[in-house]
Amino acid sequence: MKYDLLLKGGRVLDEAANMDYRGDVGIRGGTIAGVSPDINPAEARRVIEVGGLIVAPGLIDFHAHAFLQANELGLETDPTCFSSGVTTLVDQGSAGAATFEGFKEFLIDRAETRLFAFLHISSIGLADLRVGESTYLPLLDPQRTAETARNYPGLILGIKVRQQKEAVGSNGLEPLRRAKKAASLAGGLPTLVHVTDPPVPLSHILELLEPGDVVTHFLHGRGMGILDDRQRVSVPVREARRRGLIFDVGHGRNHLNFPVARRALEEGFLPDTISSDLTRQGKAGVAKNLLHCLSKFLNLGMPLPSVLVCATGTPARLLNLGGVIGTLREGACADISVLSLESGQFVFEDCDGNVLQGEQRLSARYTIRRGRLVWQHRAAPGEGI
């Protein structure tokens, strides 16, 4: 047989590869072996009819937490990810130099989900959220952080720092400066900066960043953010994007405000990546999962292809894995999300109690990881596929 598995008759949607048509995707081993408007089902050992569904690259959650406080999603990582179409998760700073070994042993080495990490500049990472991890500067050792990152090339892909008042205390921008130094010493890795409720104007943070660095939580409504006094996207923020900075949603429990998001979208300032910043509390609260977060932006007016590329092609490129994951191109890893775009009346909430009435919602139907069907939706009686 030419194919082990054939997804037949779905909407093949991969904006980064200029694919948007009704067609078929054939898989052999762990690789996408054929993408065509019509593949003969006799050439496949197994055929799944996906008419009326969206066949998209496996989703990449660019900002989530599997190891927050040294446990967090833990054993829940695979079921949480696969049931929402996520095949790759980037843990953003849960672990630092003192805790990364544990994260690798207990999660990266054991999970079926592909896991990467940005290493926190604080050696304890986010192991104790009752204490600002960057309030005690001896924990922020650029040399130690860089050494740990160099020891795990291909797993540690950047450096994380939280520039939030509670996280830095009286240390101002020094944690960011140390994170930037660590990133440089580690071979020029990107730095991802948490900017909710910063201790200084956002423009001061942006001035220290370089092309390829990531500003996360940029649509928050707490403290000094992307909007100026006229409630317009500020000149320093626009200039930062022109310089090559990346803007990541990082929804989470506290970091998405619908009025700010609407203003940004109205002005054409769209996110580069849409991520969940998922934790157990976020999963039980307003974030829920990555598809729920993507659905909010769909109902805020972003077109479906633009929403999906923010969780597929763009994060893959930022991880230097463009063409390998986050795509349906032939020869790519067969990580695939088969999604349903449901119509109805749906209520979405941001992190500040604002409500959005929506008419569309994305949900997962099948998740394929390295060519293997790892999750499928079990329909209730009368529900259909």
C-alpha positions in Angstrom: 0.0 0.0 0.0 1.2 3.5 -0.8 -0.4 5.0 2.3 -0.9 3.8 5.9 -3.7 6.4 6.4 -5.7 8.6 4.1 -7.8 11.6 5.2 -10.4 11.8 2.5 -12.5 14.8 1.4 -11.7 17.5 4.0 -10.9 21.1 3.6 -7.1 21.0 3.4 -6.1 24.3 5.0 -2.5 25.4 5.5 -2.1 29.1 4.8 1.7 29.1 5.1 1.8 26.5 2.2 -0.9 28.3 0.2 -3.3 25.3 0.6 -7.0 25.9 0.9 -9.1 23.4 -1.1 -11.2 20.2 -0.8 -8.8 17.3 -1.0 -7.0 14.4 0.6 -3.9 13.9 2.7 -2.0 10.6 2.6 0.3 9.4 5.4 3.1 6.8 5.3 5.0 6.0 8.4 5.4 9.3 10.3 5.5 11.5 7.2 3.0 13.3 5.0 3.4 11.3 1.7 0.7 12.9 -0.5 -1.5 15.9 -0.7 -3.9 16.1 -3.6 -7.5 17.0 -4.6 -8.1 13.3 -5.1 -6.2 10.3 -3.9 -7.4 6.8 -4.7 -8.7 5.2 -1.4 -7.6 1.8 -2.7 -4.0 3.0 -2.2 -4.5 3.3 1.6 -4.6 0.7 4.4 -7.1 2.9 6.3 -9.3 5.7 5.1 -11.0 8.2 7.4 -13.7 10.2 5.7 -13.4 13.9 6.8 -15.9 15.6 4.5 -17.1 18.8 6.1 -14.1 19.0 8.4 -10.9 21.0 8.3 -7.6 19.2 7.8 -4.9 21.4 9.3 -1.4 21.0 10.5 -1.0 19.8 14.0 -1.5 22.8 16.3 1.5 24.3 18.1 0.8 25.9 21.4 3.7 28.4 21.5 3.1 29.4 25.1 1.8 27.0 27.8 3.0 25.5 31.1 3.4 21.8 31.6 5.8 22.2 34.6 4.6 25.2 36.5 5.4 24.8 40.2 7.2 21.7 39.1 4.0 19.8 38.3 1.1 21.6 36.6 -0.3 19.7 33.6 2.2 16.8 34.1 0.5 13.6 33.1 -2.4 15.6 31.8 -0.2 17.1 29.1 -0.9 14.5 26.4 -4.7 14.2 26.9 -5.1 18.0 27.2 -3.1 18.6 24.1 -4.4 15.8 21.9 -8.0 16.5 22.7 -7.6 20.1 21.4 -5.6 19.2 18.3 -2.2 20.3 19.8 0.8 18.1 18.8 3.6 20.5 19.9 3.8 22.5 23.1 6.4 25.1 24.1 6.7 25.4 27.9 7.5 29.1 28.5 9.8 29.3 31.5 8.2 26.9 34.0 11.8 25.6 34.5 15.0 27.4 35.2 18.6 26.1 35.3 18.0 24.4 38.7 14.8 22.6 37.7 15.1 21.9 33.9 16.6 18.4 34.5 13.5 17.4 36.3 11.3 18.8 33.5 13.2 16.9 30.9 13.1 13.6 32.8 9.5 13.6 33.9 7.8 15.2 31.0 9.9 15.8 27.8 11.3 12.3 27.8 7.9 10.7 28.6 5.3 12.7 26.7 3.9 11.8 23.3 3.3 15.5 22.7 6.4 17.2 21.2 7.7 19.4 24.0 10.2 22.3 23.8 11.1 24.9 26.4 12.2 28.5 26.8 14.4 28.5 30.0 13.6 31.0 32.7 16.4 33.4 33.6 15.6 32.6 37.3 17.2 29.3 38.2 14.0 28.3 40.0 11.8 29.1 37.1 8.2 29.3 38.2 8.5 26.7 40.9 7.1 29.0 43.6 4.5 31.6 42.4 4.1 33.0 46.0 7.5 34.6 45.6 8.6 36.8 42.7 11.2 34.6 41.0 13.2 37.6 39.9 13.1 39.6 43.1 16.4 37.9 44.3 19.1 38.7 41.7 21.6 35.9 42.7 19.1 33.5 41.2 19.4 35.2 37.8 22.8 34.0 36.6 23.3 34.5 32.8 26.3 32.2 32.7 24.5 29.3 34.4 21.3 29.8 32.3 23.3 29.9 29.1 25.3 26.8 30.0 22.1 24.9 30.7 20.6 26.1 27.4 23.8 25.0 25.5 23.6 21.6 27.1 20.2 21.0 25.5 20.2 22.3 21.9 17.0 21.5 20.1 15.1 21.4 23.4 15.8 24.8 25.0 14.9 27.3 22.2 15.0 30.6 24.1 15.1 32.5 27.4 12.1 33.6 29.3 11.7 36.5 31.7 8.6 38.0 33.4 8.8 41.8 33.5 5.8 42.1 35.8 5.9 44.2 39.0 5.3 41.2 41.3 7.9 39.1 39.6 10.8 41.7 39.6 10.1 43.7 42.8 12.4 46.6 42.9 14.8 45.2 40.3 13.2 47.1 37.4 14.7 46.1 34.0 17.7 44.2 35.4 16.0 40.8 35.0 15.4 41.5 31.3 19.0 42.7 30.9 20.3 39.4 32.4 17.9 37.4 30.3 19.2 39.1 27.2 22.8 38.4 28.3 22.0 34.7 28.8 20.4 34.5 25.4 23.5 36.0 23.8 25.9 33.7 25.7 23.7 30.7 24.6 24.4 31.5 21.0 21.9 34.2 20.1 18.7 32.6 21.3 15.5 34.7 21.3 14.2 36.2 24.5 10.5 36.0 25.4 9.2 38.7 27.7 6.0 38.7 29.8 4.7 42.3 29.8 1.5 42.2 31.9 1.5 45.0 34.5 5.1 46.0 33.8 7.1 48.1 36.3 8.0 50.6 33.6 6.4 51.8 30.4 6.2 49.1 27.8 8.4 51.3 25.4 11.3 50.9 27.9 11.1 47.1 27.6 10.8 47.2 23.8 14.0 49.3 23.5 16.0 46.5 25.0 14.7 43.8 22.6 16.1 42.7 19.2 14.6 41.2 16.1 13.2 37.7 16.8 12.5 38.5 20.5 9.0 37.8 21.6 6.6 40.1 23.5 4.0 37.9 25.2 0.6 38.9 26.7 0.5 42.0 24.5 -3.3 42.1 24.6 -3.6 42.3 28.4 -5.7 45.0 30.1 -3.6 45.4 33.3 -1.1 48.2 33.6 0.9 49.9 30.9 0.2 48.2 27.6 0.2 48.6 23.8 -2.3 51.4 23.7 -1.4 55.1 24.1 -3.4 57.9 25.8 -5.7 58.1 22.8 -6.4 54.3 23.0 -4.5 53.7 19.8 -1.7 51.2 19.2 1.3 53.2 20.3 4.1 54.4 18.0 6.8 52.4 20.0 4.8 49.2 19.6 4.4 49.7 15.9 8.1 50.5 15.6 8.9 47.4 17.5 7.1 45.2 15.0 8.8 47.0 12.1 12.1 46.1 13.8 11.2 42.4 13.8 9.8 41.8 17.3 7.2 39.0 17.6 3.8 39.6 19.4 2.3 36.5 21.1 -1.1 36.4 22.7 -0.4 34.1 25.7 -4.1 34.1 26.8 -3.8 32.5 30.3 -5.8 33.6 33.3 -4.9 37.3 33.2 -3.6 38.3 29.8 -6.4 38.8 27.3 -8.7 41.8 27.3 -11.4 42.0 24.5 -11.4 45.9 24.3 -7.7 46.0 23.8 -7.8 43.1 21.3 -10.6 44.7 19.3 -8.7 48.0 19.1 -5.5 46.2 18.0 -7.4 44.2 15.3 -9.3 47.3 14.1 -5.9 49.0 13.5 -4.5 45.9 11.7 -2.1 45.0 14.5 -2.8 41.2 14.5 -1.0 38.7 16.7 1.9 36.8 15.2 1.1 33.8 17.4 -2.0 32.8 19.4 -1.2 30.7 22.4 -3.1 29.5 25.5 -0.6 30.1 28.3 -2.4 27.1 29.6 -2.2 26.0 33.3 -4.6 23.9 35.3 -6.4 27.0 36.6 -6.6 28.4 33.1 -7.9 25.1 31.8 -10.7 25.2 34.3 -11.3 28.9 33.7 -11.5 31.3 30.7 -8.6 29.9 28.6 -9.8 26.2 28.6 -7.5 25.1 25.7 -5.9 26.4 22.5 -8.9 25.8 20.3 -11.0 27.9 22.7 -8.5 30.7 22.5 -8.4 30.5 18.7 -12.2 30.6 18.6 -12.2 33.9 20.4 -10.0 35.5 17.7 -12.2 34.0 15.0 -15.2 35.7 16.6 -13.3 38.9 17.0 -13.1 39.0 13.2 -9.9 37.3 12.2 -10.3 35.0 9.1 -10.0 31.3 9.8 -6.8 30.9 7.7 -5.1 33.8 9.6 -6.2 32.4 13.0 -4.8 28.9 12.2 -1.5 30.1 10.9 -0.9 31.8 14.2 -0.9 28.3 15.8 0.8 26.4 12.9 3.1 27.9 10.3 4.2 31.0 12.2 5.3 29.3 15.5 6.9 26.5 13.5 9.0 29.2 11.7 9.9 30.8 15.0 11.1 27.5 16.4 13.2 27.0 13.3 11.1 24.1 12.3 9.3 25.6 9.3 8.6 22.8 6.7 9.0 20.1 9.4 6.0 20.8 11.6 3.1 23.2 11.3 2.6 22.4 7.7 0.8 19.9 5.4 3.6 19.9 2.8 4.7 16.5 1.5 7.7 15.3 3.4 6.7 17.1 6.6 6.1 15.3 9.9 2.6 13.8 9.9 1.3 15.9 12.8 -2.3 16.7 11.7 -5.4 18.2 13.4 -8.8 17.5 11.9 -11.2 20.2 13.2 -14.8 21.0 13.1 -16.0 24.6 12.6 -19.3 24.6 14.5 -22.0 27.2 14.0 -24.3 28.3 16.8 -24.5 30.7 19.7 -21.4 30.6 21.9 -20.3 32.8 24.8 -16.7 33.7 25.3 -15.1 35.5 28.2 -11.9 37.4 28.5 -9.7 37.7 31.6 -11.4 40.8 32.9 -15.1 39.7 32.8 -15.9 41.1 29.4 -18.2 38.8 27.3 -18.1 38.1 23.6 -21.2 36.6 21.8 -19.9 34.3 19.1 -21.3 32.3 16.2 -18.4 30.0 15.5 -16.3 27.6 17.5 -13.5 25.3 16.6 -13.4 21.8 18.1 -11.1 18.8 17.5 -12.3 15.6 15.8 -9.1 13.7 15.1 -5.5 14.3 16.2 -2.6 12.6 14.4 0.9 12.6 15.8 3.8 11.3 13.7 1.3 9.5 11.5 -0.5 7.8 14.4 -4.1 8.5 15.3 -3.7 9.5 19.0 -7.1 11.0 19.7 -10.6 11.0 18.2 -13.8 12.6 19.2 -16.4 10.2 20.6 -19.8 11.4 19.5 -22.7 11.3 21.9 -25.8 9.4 20.7 -27.4 11.5 18.0 -24.5 14.0 17.8 -23.0 12.6 14.5 -19.3 12.9 13.7 
